[in-house]
Amino acid sequence: MFARRQFIAGAGALGLMGALIVSRAASDEAAGGVTAADKEKWALSEKEWRARLTPDQFRVLRKEGTERPFTSPLNDEKRAGVYACAGCGLELFTSDQKFDSGTGWPSFFDVIPGRIETKTDFKLVYPRTEYHCARCGGHQGHVFKDGPAPTGLRYCNNGVALSFRPTAGVADEAAAEDAAS
């Protein structure tokens, strides 16, 4: 009798956990998260990734490399727009989330919800939090707890792992200025 009660209680708890997981997945999708179908679409072979990316992008995005500091033009990018994964184009950050950390890498104090996944990295012996694009799994960088308010976080991103898309109107203004000069 006791075993049957434990089984029923356990099954009920599992059902509740399952419902919470499904609810969380639905809320992540509603908040701009990535679906399983999205991830499956971007499960490319190494050969397909090499054909799609530059050698530097492949080393960083697919082999979890790091670019040298102060080498990315995105570090100095000041225009309004969005920063997307260079591998699959998923928008990860907005220009409103960017700040100058002085580290030599594009840095952000927050991300667009549901767009990254994290894991613990021990490559430098001590644990660090590494983050990846939630859709294609491309390595972006590491997150540290030394950023500005309101989050106190610094998402330290490899510039080569990002593409930048200016906000509509900003690109048009720049083109008009170029045409006038």
C-alpha positions as CSV (number, residue, x, y, z in Angstrom):
1,M,0.0,0.0,0.0
2,F,2.8,2.4,0.9
3,A,4.6,1.7,-2.4
4,R,1.4,2.5,-4.3
5,R,1.0,5.8,-2.5
6,Q,4.6,6.7,-3.3
7,F,4.1,5.8,-6.9
8,I,1.0,7.9,-7.2
9,A,2.6,10.9,-5.4
10,G,5.7,10.5,-7.6
11,A,3.6,10.3,-10.8
12,G,1.7,13.4,-9.8
13,A,4.8,15.3,-9.1
14,L,6.3,14.3,-12.5
15,G,3.1,15.4,-14.2
16,L,3.3,18.8,-12.5
17,M,7.0,19.1,-13.4
18,G,6.1,18.2,-17.0
19,A,3.4,20.8,-17.1
20,L,5.8,23.4,-15.7
21,I,8.4,22.6,-18.3
22,V,5.9,22.8,-21.1
23,S,4.5,26.0,-19.7
24,R,8.1,27.4,-19.4
25,A,8.9,26.4,-23.0
26,A,5.7,28.1,-24.2
27,S,6.5,31.2,-22.3
28,D,10.1,31.2,-23.7
29,E,8.7,31.0,-27.2
30,A,6.2,33.8,-26.5
31,A,9.1,35.9,-25.2
32,G,11.1,35.4,-28.4
33,G,12.7,32.1,-27.4
34,V,13.8,29.4,-29.8
35,T,11.8,26.4,-30.7
36,A,13.0,22.8,-31.0
37,A,12.3,23.0,-34.8
38,D,14.4,26.1,-35.0
39,K,17.3,24.3,-33.3
40,E,16.9,21.3,-35.6
41,K,17.1,23.4,-38.7
42,W,20.4,24.8,-37.6
43,A,22.0,21.5,-36.7
44,L,24.5,21.7,-39.6
45,S,27.5,19.5,-40.2
46,E,31.0,20.8,-39.7
47,K,31.5,20.9,-43.5
48,E,28.3,23.0,-43.8
49,W,29.4,25.4,-41.0
50,R,32.9,25.8,-42.6
51,A,31.2,26.7,-46.0
52,R,28.9,29.2,-44.3
53,L,31.4,31.0,-42.0
54,T,34.8,32.7,-42.4
55,P,37.7,30.8,-40.7
56,D,37.7,33.2,-37.8
57,Q,33.9,32.9,-37.3
58,F,34.2,29.1,-37.5
59,R,37.0,29.0,-34.9
60,V,35.0,31.2,-32.4
61,L,31.4,30.1,-33.1
62,R,31.9,26.3,-33.6
63,K,35.2,25.6,-31.7
64,E,34.6,28.1,-28.8
65,G,37.7,30.2,-29.6
66,T,38.3,33.8,-28.6
67,E,39.3,36.7,-30.8
68,R,42.0,39.1,-29.8
69,P,40.7,42.2,-27.9
70,F,40.3,45.5,-29.7
71,T,40.2,43.7,-33.1
72,S,36.4,44.0,-33.8
73,P,34.9,47.1,-35.4
74,L,31.7,46.2,-33.4
75,N,33.5,47.2,-30.2
76,D,33.3,50.8,-31.4
77,E,29.8,50.6,-33.0
78,K,27.6,53.4,-31.7
79,R,24.6,53.3,-34.0
80,A,21.1,52.2,-32.9
81,G,20.3,48.6,-34.1
82,V,20.5,45.0,-33.2
83,Y,23.4,42.5,-32.8
84,A,22.7,39.1,-34.2
85,C,24.5,35.7,-34.2
86,A,26.8,35.7,-37.2
87,G,26.0,32.0,-37.6
88,C,22.3,32.0,-37.9
89,G,21.1,35.6,-37.7
90,L,19.2,35.2,-34.4
91,E,19.0,38.7,-32.7
92,L,20.8,38.5,-29.4
93,F,21.3,42.1,-28.2
94,T,20.0,45.6,-28.8
95,S,22.2,48.6,-29.0
96,D,20.4,49.9,-25.9
97,Q,21.9,46.9,-24.0
98,K,25.5,47.7,-25.1
99,F,28.1,49.6,-23.1
100,D,31.8,50.3,-23.3
101,S,33.5,47.9,-20.8
102,G,37.1,48.9,-21.8
103,T,37.9,45.3,-22.3
104,G,38.3,45.3,-26.0
105,W,35.2,43.2,-26.8
106,P,31.7,44.3,-27.5
107,S,29.9,44.1,-24.1
108,F,26.3,44.1,-23.1
109,F,24.5,44.3,-19.7
110,D,21.5,42.2,-20.8
111,V,20.3,40.0,-23.7
112,I,17.0,39.6,-25.6
113,P,15.1,37.1,-23.5
114,G,15.2,33.5,-24.6
115,R,18.1,34.0,-27.1
116,I,21.1,32.5,-25.3
117,E,21.9,29.4,-23.4
118,T,24.7,29.0,-20.8
119,K,27.1,26.4,-19.6
120,T,30.0,26.3,-17.2
121,D,33.5,26.5,-18.8
122,F,36.6,25.3,-17.0
123,K,39.1,26.1,-19.8
124,L,41.0,28.5,-17.5
125,V,40.8,26.0,-14.6
126,Y,38.3,28.2,-12.6
127,P,34.7,28.1,-13.6
128,R,33.3,30.7,-16.0
129,T,29.8,31.1,-17.5
130,E,30.0,30.6,-21.2
131,Y,27.0,31.5,-23.4
132,H,25.9,30.4,-26.8
133,C,23.2,31.3,-29.4
134,A,20.0,29.4,-28.4
135,R,19.2,28.6,-32.0
136,C,22.4,27.4,-33.6
137,G,24.6,26.8,-30.5
138,G,27.3,29.2,-31.8
139,H,29.7,30.3,-29.0
140,Q,29.4,34.0,-28.3
141,G,31.5,34.7,-25.2
142,H,31.4,34.7,-21.4
143,V,29.2,36.5,-18.9
144,F,30.8,38.1,-15.8
145,K,29.3,39.8,-12.7
146,D,31.1,43.1,-13.1
147,G,28.7,45.0,-15.4
148,P,26.7,48.1,-14.9
149,A,23.2,48.5,-13.5
150,P,20.5,47.4,-13.8
151,T,21.8,43.8,-14.1
152,G,25.3,44.0,-12.9
153,L,26.3,41.6,-15.7
154,R,28.8,41.9,-18.6
155,Y,28.1,39.7,-21.6
156,C,31.6,39.9,-23.1
157,N,31.0,38.9,-26.8
158,N,33.4,38.0,-29.6
159,G,32.7,40.6,-32.3
160,V,33.4,38.1,-35.0
161,A,30.5,36.0,-33.6
162,L,28.0,38.9,-34.2
163,S,26.6,40.8,-37.1
164,F,25.1,44.3,-36.7
165,R,21.9,45.6,-38.3
166,P,21.2,49.3,-37.9
167,T,17.7,50.3,-37.0
168,A,15.6,51.3,-40.0
169,G,16.1,55.0,-40.8
170,V,19.6,55.1,-39.3
171,A,21.0,53.3,-42.4
172,D,19.0,55.6,-44.6
173,E,20.4,58.7,-42.9
174,A,24.0,57.3,-43.3
175,A,23.4,56.6,-47.0
176,A,21.9,60.2,-47.5
177,E,25.0,61.7,-45.8
178,D,27.3,59.6,-48.0
179,A,25.4,60.7,-51.1
180,A,25.6,64.4,-50.1
181,S,29.4,64.3,-49.6
